[in-house]
Amino acid sequence: MNRFLWPLGIFIVLAGFLFAGLYLNPREVPSPLIGKPAPAFTVAQLGEQGKMFSPTDMKGKVWLLNVWASWCVACRQEHPLLVELGKSGVVPVVGLQYKDEPEAGLAWLREHGNPYVLSAQDRDGRVGIDFGVYGVPETFVIDRNGIIRHKHIGPLTPERLRDEVLPRVRELEAS
């Protein structure tokens, strides 16, 4: 009798964990990078022959890093919001073109508008891996000292921008 209770008990525990997992939001995966320096990298700028970009170029500024790609359907969804944000000048937005061809990215920005102060190329995805990117789009809020303060997985919505991202940016600019 005992030999049947152990497997049944293990099954019930595992089923409980799986059931609890149904109520978790995959967009709320905590990032181990929050509160830590943004990974160091130097990559070519998109469309700027010979120019490079590194997060140290943004030292002293609160800024957003938006990971995007021309092949990304969800990026198309959030892009008009980013264009508005870029025009507003509220916060500098740097694009990180992820696993994409430069020509495709430039054509995409010409067609849909360019919200970025610049876009950096991550053709092989190594920078994305260092940032713990699960997929595109993802957006990071980075403070004046280069510390990651917030990560948003998936397309930004007006509500998320208004309620999460911009308040965090204002808080960081005030400190």
N, C-alpha and C positions, 0 to 999 in steps of 0.2 A: 504494500500500500504506500509506503514511504517513497519508493522509487517513482511513483506517479505524481506525487505532490510536488517534488522539486521542479520537474519540467513545467507543470501547470503553474506553479508560483512564478517561475522565470517568464513564462509566456504572459501572464497577467501584468507583470511589471513592464515588460517591453511594450505590450499593447497600451498600457497607460501612458508611457512616454510618447508613443506614436500618436495617440489620441490628443495629448496636450500639444504636440507639434502642429496639429491642424489649425490651432488658434494663434500661431505665431505669424507675424508679418515679415516676409523675407526682405523687405526694404528696410527693416530696422535691425539689420545685422550690425552689431557694434564693431567699430574699427579699432584695432589695437594701436593705430597711429594717432588717434585723438590725444592731444596734449604732448605730442612728440614732434621733433623737427621734420619738416617735409624732406623726403629723400633727396639726396644730392644727385643732380644729373646735369649734363650739358648736351643739348641736341640742336639740330638745325632748325631755323625758323622756316615756316611754310611760306614759299613765294619770295623769300628774301635771300638771294644768292649770297653765300658766305657769312651770313649773320647767324649767330648762335643764341640760345636762350638757356639760362640757368635760374633756379628759384632765387639765387642770391641777387639777381638783377632787380628783384621786387622788394628787397630788404627796405624797411622803413615804411612800407605800405601794407594796408589790409587789402587783400585781393582774393579773387575766386579763380580756381583752376577748374575748367570745364573739360572733361574728357568726352570727345565726340568722334564721329566717323561719317563719311559720306554715305556709306552703306547702311547706316543705322536708322531704322524706321522711327524709333522713339526719339532720336535726336531731332528729327523733322518736327515732331510734336512740340518739343520745348523751344525750338529755335526762335520763333517769333517773340517769345517772352525774353529770350536772351538779347535779341536785337533791340527791343525796347529798353532793356536794362543797360545795354551798351550806349545807347543814345542818351540816356539820362545822366550818365557820368557819375552815378552814385558810388560805384565801386569798379575798379579795373577788373576786367574779365580776360584771363589768358586761356586760350584754347590749347588742348593737347590732342592733336589728330592721331587717333589710335588705330594701328594696324591697317593703314590705308595708303593708297597711292597719292603722292602730292598733287598730281594733275586732277585727280577726281575731287580732292578736297578743295582746291582752288576753284574749280568749276562749280562745286556745290555752294561755296561762299558767294561767288558772283551771282548765282541764281537766287539764293535765299537771303542774302545780306550777310554782312560780316560784323558781328557784335564784339569781336575780340580786339584788344589793344595789340595783340599778336597771337599767332598760333605756332606752336612748336610741333615737330614731327616725331612721333613714336612709331616708326614703321614696323619694328620687330616686336613691340609690346613690352619691352623691358622696363620702361619707366612705369607703365601701367602695373606691371607685376610688383614693382617696388612700392607703389601706392596701394596695393591690395585691391585693384580694380576687378570687380566681378564681371562687369560688362559695361557697355555704354548705353546711355550717358551716365556719368557720375560727376558730381560737383563737390569741390572742397573749398572751405573757407580757411584762409591762411593769414595769420596775424603779421604784424610788423617785424617780428623777430623770426619769421619763417616757421612758426609752429602751427600745425594743423589743428584747428579748433572745431570743425564741423565737417561731416561728410553726408552728402545726400545721394542715395542710390536711385537711379531711374530718372525719368524726365521731371524737371522742375515744373510745378504748376503755379499759377498765380497765388494760390493759398499758401503753399509751402514757401514760396519766395517771401511773401508778406509776413507769415507767422513764424518762420524758422530762420531763414537765411539772412534777410535784411536786418532783423533785430540783433542777430549775432554780429553782423558787420558793424552796426551802430555802436553796440556795446564795446567792441574791440577798438573802434576809432576813438571812443570817449576815454578809454583807459590809457 
